[in-house]
Amino acid sequence: MTNSGKIFLSEAALRVPHEGHDRHLCELRSTMTQEQYKCFIQDAQYYCQHCGRSAASSENLCFPEKI
């Protein structure tokens, strides 16, 4: 069996809301304009291992991984 590279997170880890979730893009996106959202993703350095979103700051993702 080959390694797909997919990250499997525990059910507890996926619980929402979790600490700091109010600063994560998955939560913030519903309250932002497209222009505001672009400021968070411009020059992205991290991606979320759960949803695949990318962001300039790791603080804006639930499970960040450096790109």
BELSULUR-V783145 format. One record per helix or strand of 3 or more residues. SS is the DSSP state (@ for helix, = for strand). FROM is the first residue (numbers start at 1). TO is the last residue. If there is no record, write none. Layout:
ss=SS from=FROM to=TO
ss=SS from=FROM to=TO
This chain:
ss=@ from=21 to=23
ss=@ from=25 to=31
ss=@ from=34 to=41
ss== from=46 to=48
ss=@ from=58 to=60
ss== from=64 to=66
